[in-house]
Amino acid sequence: MGIIKVNNPGLLTTVQDMGRYGYQKFGMPTAGAADPFAYRVANLLVGNTGNSSVLEMTYIGPELHFITEAVIAITGANMNPVLDGVPIPMWETVTVPQNSILKFERALQGFRSYLAVRGGIDVPLVMGSRSTYLRGKIGGYKGRKLQKGDEIKFLDMGDKFKSFIKKRLPKALIPDYKPFRELRVILGPQDDYFLEESINTFFSAAYTLTGEIDRMGCRLEGPPLKHKKGADIISDGIPLGGIQVPGHGKPIIMLCDRQTTGGYAKIATVISADIPFAAQLKPGDEVKFKEVSLQEAYRIIEEQEEAIKSIETVRAESRYFKVRVNNRDYFVEFEELK
């Protein structure tokens, strides 16, 4: 069992996995990692199973003391990670010696980073998930964000820790979290509640992210969208990426901690492949919307899934072994020379 002590929690650091499924009919949000692509890649790079829990860090990262050695990968927004005073790369596996300090700064591009530890963060399962749902104070580490002095455990790697293959995500697959993003959407399910001129405005105008951003959703500022007969509908389910438009006409993109049902008309839904980019938007960033068909959305997500699968077979660049000399453990890297 490994231990990480929180010296400084950063702005908002929580434990997340793929989310809590099967309970929305009871009003329980799925929660889970806001950026599922970065989350999945982080776990793949350290050899974890698909639903292992990680730390999700928002905008300003934490300072962590690794009481025990570990193998980690950091993905998502670049918060300039530094290990014992030395910058370390993102999107690849990194070895962390015992009693090391890992520090993060403010994110320059993007909003959320993910820290996967080989073995996975060890917190209790609640309704089949280790994700933190902050509003309900459920799951994760005591149902809350991390605080100074917390000690986070990660699972024992056993014999698997004796050696592992270093992996690095190819540059072509690393997302660009630029501050201006075009999000692809499918129109509806209540686009018929809006005037045609509002539909045109929705696809032509640029919207700015306000400061009202959390894991539930993000509010946009821009030209208001007018409804035909009001914003209210009979409450129905809110999909991930659904774009609600309340009576004031300003869109809201719904994210992983969204409520399960809602009574405002939804003009469109962000396609699954673009949810990671929506989750990485921060206050002041700009976004435009582009309509795609359902078939096109399927094709795009299939391409993204193929990219993720390719990570599992990414070229091994070197191999690490842990050796013990005079009762002290060392990591030794072997690299093939060509």
C-alpha positions in Angstrom: 0.0 0.0 0.0 1.4 3.4 -1.0 0.7 6.7 0.7 0.6 10.3 -0.6 0.3 13.1 1.9 -1.3 16.4 0.9 0.9 19.4 1.7 -1.3 21.8 -0.2 -4.6 20.8 -1.8 -4.6 23.4 -4.6 -7.9 24.9 -5.7 -10.0 21.8 -6.1 -8.5 18.3 -6.0 -10.8 15.3 -5.9 -10.7 11.5 -6.4 -12.5 10.5 -9.6 -13.0 7.4 -11.8 -15.3 6.8 -14.8 -18.4 7.7 -12.7 -21.4 6.2 -11.0 -23.7 4.5 -13.4 -27.1 2.9 -12.9 -28.5 5.4 -10.3 -29.7 8.4 -12.4 -33.2 7.1 -12.1 -32.9 7.7 -8.4 -31.6 11.2 -8.9 -27.9 10.4 -8.4 -25.6 12.2 -10.9 -22.8 10.1 -12.5 -20.0 12.4 -11.4 -16.6 10.9 -12.6 -13.7 12.5 -14.4 -14.8 15.7 -16.2 -12.3 15.0 -19.1 -12.7 11.3 -19.8 -10.0 11.3 -22.5 -7.2 12.6 -20.2 -8.5 10.4 -17.4 -8.3 7.2 -19.5 -4.9 8.0 -21.0 -3.4 8.6 -17.6 -4.5 5.2 -16.4 -3.4 3.5 -19.6 0.1 5.0 -19.3 0.7 3.5 -15.8 -0.9 0.2 -16.7 -4.1 0.6 -14.6 -7.4 -1.0 -15.3 -10.0 1.1 -17.1 -11.9 2.3 -14.0 -9.0 3.0 -11.6 -9.4 6.1 -9.6 -7.1 9.1 -10.1 -6.8 12.7 -8.7 -8.5 15.4 -10.7 -6.9 18.8 -10.2 -8.7 22.0 -11.1 -6.9 25.2 -12.4 -4.4 25.4 -9.5 -2.7 22.2 -8.6 -1.6 20.7 -5.3 1.7 20.0 -3.6 1.9 16.2 -2.8 4.4 14.3 -0.6 4.9 10.8 -1.8 5.7 8.9 1.4 6.3 5.8 -0.7 7.7 5.3 -4.2 5.3 5.3 -7.1 4.8 5.2 -10.9 2.6 8.1 -12.1 1.3 9.8 -15.3 0.0 13.3 -15.5 -2.4 14.3 -18.3 -4.9 17.1 -19.1 -4.1 20.8 -18.5 -0.4 21.6 -18.1 0.2 22.8 -14.6 3.9 22.7 -14.9 4.5 19.6 -12.7 7.8 19.6 -10.8 9.3 16.7 -8.9 11.8 17.5 -6.2 12.5 20.8 -8.0 12.9 19.2 -11.5 10.3 19.7 -14.2 8.8 16.4 -15.4 7.0 15.5 -18.6 3.3 15.0 -19.0 1.5 12.3 -21.0 4.1 9.7 -20.1 5.1 7.4 -17.2 7.3 8.9 -14.5 9.0 7.1 -11.5 8.6 8.9 -8.2 11.2 7.9 -5.5 10.2 7.6 -1.8 9.8 10.9 0.1 9.6 13.0 -3.1 7.6 16.3 -3.4 5.4 16.8 -6.5 4.3 20.4 -7.1 1.9 21.9 -9.5 1.2 25.5 -10.5 -1.6 27.3 -12.2 -2.9 25.9 -15.5 -1.8 27.9 -18.5 -4.1 26.2 -21.0 -7.0 23.9 -20.1 -8.6 23.7 -16.7 -8.2 20.2 -15.3 -5.2 17.9 -14.9 -5.2 14.2 -14.0 -2.7 12.3 -11.8 -2.8 8.5 -12.2 -0.8 6.4 -9.8 0.1 2.8 -10.8 -2.3 0.7 -8.7 -5.0 3.3 -8.5 -6.1 5.6 -5.6 -7.7 3.5 -2.8 -10.9 4.9 -1.4 -14.1 3.0 -0.7 -16.5 2.1 -3.4 -19.9 3.9 -3.1 -22.6 2.6 -5.5 -19.9 1.0 -7.6 -17.7 4.0 -8.0 -14.9 5.8 -6.2 -15.8 9.2 -7.7 -16.4 12.2 -5.5 -19.8 13.9 -5.9 -19.2 17.1 -4.0 -22.8 18.4 -3.8 -24.0 15.1 -2.3 -20.8 14.7 -0.2 -20.6 11.1 -1.5 -17.7 9.0 -2.6 -14.0 9.8 -3.1 -12.0 10.9 -0.1 -14.7 11.3 2.7 -17.0 12.8 0.1 -15.1 16.1 -0.2 -12.1 17.8 -1.9 -8.7 17.1 -0.5 -7.4 19.2 2.3 -4.0 19.9 3.8 -2.8 17.0 5.9 -4.9 14.3 4.2 -3.1 11.0 3.5 -4.2 9.3 0.3 -3.5 5.6 -0.2 -2.9 3.9 -3.4 -3.1 0.1 -4.0 -0.2 -2.2 -3.7 1.5 -3.0 -7.0 3.1 -6.2 -5.7 5.4 -8.0 -8.0 4.2 -5.8 -10.9 6.3 -3.0 -9.5 9.5 -4.9 -10.0 9.6 -3.8 -13.6 7.3 -1.8 -15.9 7.5 -0.4 -19.4 7.7 3.3 -19.9 5.1 4.7 -22.2 4.6 8.1 -23.9 1.6 9.3 -25.7 2.5 10.3 -29.3 2.5 14.1 -29.7 -0.2 13.8 -32.5 -2.7 12.5 -29.9 -2.0 15.1 -27.2 -5.1 17.5 -27.2 -4.6 21.2 -27.7 -6.6 23.0 -25.0 -6.6 26.3 -26.8 -8.6 29.2 -25.3 -10.8 29.3 -28.4 -12.7 26.1 -29.1 -15.2 25.0 -31.7 -17.5 22.4 -30.1 -19.4 20.0 -32.3 -23.1 19.5 -31.4 -26.2 17.7 -32.4 -29.2 20.0 -32.6 -32.0 19.3 -30.1 -33.8 17.7 -28.4 -35.9 20.9 -27.9 -34.5 23.0 -30.8 -38.2 23.5 -31.9 -38.6 25.7 -28.8 -36.4 28.4 -30.4 -36.9 31.0 -33.1 -35.1 30.3 -36.3 -33.1 33.5 -35.9 -31.9 32.1 -32.5 -30.8 28.9 -34.1 -28.7 30.9 -36.6 -27.3 33.0 -33.7 -26.3 29.9 -31.8 -24.2 28.6 -34.7 -22.7 32.0 -35.7 -21.9 33.8 -32.5 -18.9 33.3 -30.2 -19.7 32.8 -26.5 -17.4 33.5 -23.6 -17.1 31.3 -20.5 -18.2 33.2 -17.4 -16.7 32.7 -13.9 -19.7 30.4 -13.1 -17.9 27.1 -13.9 -17.9 23.9 -11.9 -18.2 20.2 -12.4 -22.0 20.6 -12.9 -21.7 22.9 -15.9 -20.5 26.2 -17.3 -22.4 29.3 -18.1 -21.8 31.2 -21.3 -22.0 34.9 -22.1 -23.0 36.1 -25.5 -26.0 37.0 -27.7 -29.2 35.9 -25.9 -31.3 33.2 -27.6 -35.0 33.8 -27.8 -37.6 31.1 -27.2 -40.9 30.9 -29.1 -43.1 30.4 -26.1 -40.9 30.5 -23.1 -38.0 28.4 -21.8 -39.9 25.9 -19.6 -40.5 22.3 -20.7 -41.9 19.3 -18.8 -38.8 18.1 -17.0 -36.8 15.4 -18.8 -33.4 13.8 -18.6 -30.3 15.9 -19.1 -27.6 14.2 -21.1 -23.9 14.9 -20.7 -23.1 17.9 -22.8 -26.7 19.0 -23.0 -27.0 22.8 -23.6 -29.8 24.3 -21.5 -31.1 27.8 -22.3 -33.1 29.3 -19.4 -35.4 32.3 -19.8 -32.5 34.9 -19.9 -31.4 33.3 -23.1 -27.7 32.5 -22.1 -26.6 28.9 -22.8 -25.3 26.5 -20.1 -23.2 23.4 -21.0 -24.0 20.6 -18.6 -21.1 18.5 -17.4 -20.5 15.4 -15.2 -22.1 16.5 -11.9 -25.2 17.8 -13.7 -28.6 17.1 -12.2 -30.4 14.2 -13.7 -33.5 16.1 -14.9 -34.3 19.7 -15.7 -37.1 21.9 -17.0 -35.3 24.2 -19.4 -35.3 23.7 -23.2 -32.1 22.2 -24.5 -31.1 23.7 -27.9 -28.3 21.2 -28.6 -26.0 18.5 -27.1 -22.2 18.5 -27.3 -21.0 15.2 -29.0 -19.2 12.7 -26.7 -15.9 13.2 -28.5 -15.9 16.9 -27.6 -16.8 16.6 -24.0 -13.1 16.6 -23.0 -12.7 20.0 -24.7 -15.8 21.4 -23.0 -14.5 20.2 -19.6 -11.2 22.0 -20.2 -12.7 25.4 -20.9 -12.0 28.0 -18.2 -13.3 31.5 -17.5 -12.6 33.9 -20.3 -12.2 31.2 -23.0 -14.4 31.5 -26.1 -16.4 28.8 -27.8 -18.4 28.5 -31.0 -20.8 25.7 -31.9 -20.8 23.6 -35.1 -23.7 21.3 -36.1 -22.9 17.7 -37.1 -25.2 14.8 -37.8 -25.7 11.8 -35.5 -23.8 9.6 -38.0 -20.9 12.1 -38.0 -20.8 12.1 -34.2 -20.6 8.3 -34.2 -17.7 8.4 -36.7 -15.8 10.9 -34.7 -16.1 9.0 -31.4 -15.1 5.8 -33.1 -11.9 7.5 -34.3 -11.2 8.7 -30.7 -11.7 5.2 -29.4 -9.3 3.9 -31.9 -6.7 6.5 -30.8 -7.2 5.4 -27.2 -6.8 1.7 -28.1 -3.5 2.6 -29.8 -2.1 3.8 -26.5 -2.1 0.2 -25.2 0.3 -0.8 -28.0 2.4 2.4 -28.0 6.1 1.7 -28.5 8.0 0.8 -25.4 10.9 3.2 -25.2 12.6 1.9 -22.1 12.1 -0.5 -19.3 12.4 0.2 -15.6 13.5 -2.2 -12.8 13.6 -1.7 -9.1 16.8 -3.1 -7.5 17.9 -3.1 -3.9 21.5 -2.3 -3.0 22.6 -2.2 0.7 19.0 -2.2 1.8 18.1 0.7 -0.3 15.8 0.7 -3.4 16.8 2.2 -6.7 15.0 2.6 -10.1 17.2 1.5 -13.0 16.2 2.5 -16.5 17.2 0.2 -19.5 17.0 1.8 -22.9 17.5 0.0 -26.2 20.2 1.6 -28.4 19.7 1.4 -32.1 
